[in-house]
């Protein structure tokens, strides 16, 4: 989590990272990939989940952010508003 959060640059229109609930899980199909969902609202927190427990949230703005992080290369593969 710390590595990902230190490297992530949130999209334009997003709030500061501390305002999001942050859910992390290793990808179901690739153990070298972490998938994350950041959700603004509620009490900010961060937690590891099983992949199938990641919330599925659809939002037109940056209230929700989806990201993918490659563990071995320590690079963000994608970051986008939901």
N, C-alpha and C positions, 0 to 999 in steps of 0.2 A: 504494500500500500504506500509506504513512504516513498519508495523509488518512483512509482507511478505518479503520485501527487507532486513530487518535486519536478517531474519532467513535463507534466501536462500544461498546455496553454489552452484555456477554455475559449470557445468560439466567441466572436463579437456578439454582444447582447446577453451573455451569460452573467450571472452574479458571481461574487467571489466564492471560491471552492468551499469555504467554511460554512456557507449557507445551505449546502446540499447534504442530503442523506446519501451516503455512498455505499453501494453494494458491489462486491467483487466476487468473481467465481472463475475457476479454471474452465476453459472451454470444454465442452462435451467431446468435440472432435479433435482437439489439438492440445495436449497437456502443456505445450510451451506458450500458449496464448491465454491471457487473462481478459475476460470480458467484464465490463463494468457499466453500471447504470447509476447516474447521479440524479437525484430527485430533489428539487427545491420545494420546501414546504414541510411542515411538521418539525420535529426536533432533529437538528443536525446530528449525525452519527456516521460511523463507518463500520462495515462488517463483512466478513467472508461468509459466503453461502455456497451450497451446492449449485451447479449450473442450472438445474431445473427449478431452483427456488428464486432465480433472478426475477424481479418484477418486470412485467410487460406493461409499459406505460407509453401511450401515444399522446403527443402534445405538439401543438403547432409552433411553439416558441422554444426558448432555452430553459423552460422549467424542468425539462428532462434532457440529460446529456448521455449519449452512448459512446463508449470508447472501447478500443481493443489495444492491448499492450503485449508485445512479444517479449517473453521472459528472457530467453537466451541472448537476444541482441539488445535488450533494454530500450527498445524503440516503440513509440506509439505508432500503431498501424492506421488508426482512424480515431477521430474525435468529431462528433457532430451533435447538433441540437436535435431533439426528438420530435 
